[in-house]
């Protein structure tokens, strides 16, 4: 059974997070990706309309594009589609996994080395 969309934010919030500059960069990049994606969705919906209106002009199309861009940015900022949350969850695990090192040597922990040896 799948979780409803409203539970995705709760699942993502419950996941452990690492407060680091890399994590902040990942979140910002994920939100930017979501904004671009939503902008493309809105643009596709506009192009699928019946046709030009009576008062449509290049200037009104330009203002529509700017409004669509602001709408997409606001939706991404609020996490309306939770795309950024899913990206942070997926790639954040890789970020956390690569940051785990032993303090003295800077090398990966011995468990990771044993796992690689067992895989051979």
C-alpha positions, 0 to 999 in steps of 0.5 A, a space after each residue: 500500500 502506498 502512502 498518501 502525498 500528505 504523509 510524504 512530508 512527515 516521512 521526510 521530516 522524520 528522517 535524520 538530517 545532517 546540518 552541514 553546508 553540503 546538506 544546505 546546498 543540496 536542499 537549495 539545489 533540490 528546490 531550484 530543480 523543483 522550481 524548474 520542473 514546475 515552470 516547465 509544467 506550467 508552460 506546457 499547460 499554457 501551450 495546451 490552451 485553445 488559442 490566443 485571446 482577444 487581448 493577447 500580445 507579446 507583452 502580456 505573454 512576457 508578463 505571464 511567463 514572469 508570473 508563472 516563474 514566480 508561481 513556480 518559485 513559490 510552489 518550490 519554496 513551499 514544497 507543494 509537490 515534495 519533489 525537493 524533499 524526495 531528492 534531498 532524501 535520496 541524495 542526502 543519504 549518499 551525502 551522509 554516507 560519504 561523510 562518515 570517516 574515522 576522525 584520526 585517519 580520515 579513512 572510511 570505517 573498518 566496517 565498510 572495508 570489511 563489506 567490500 572484502 566480503 563482496 569480492 
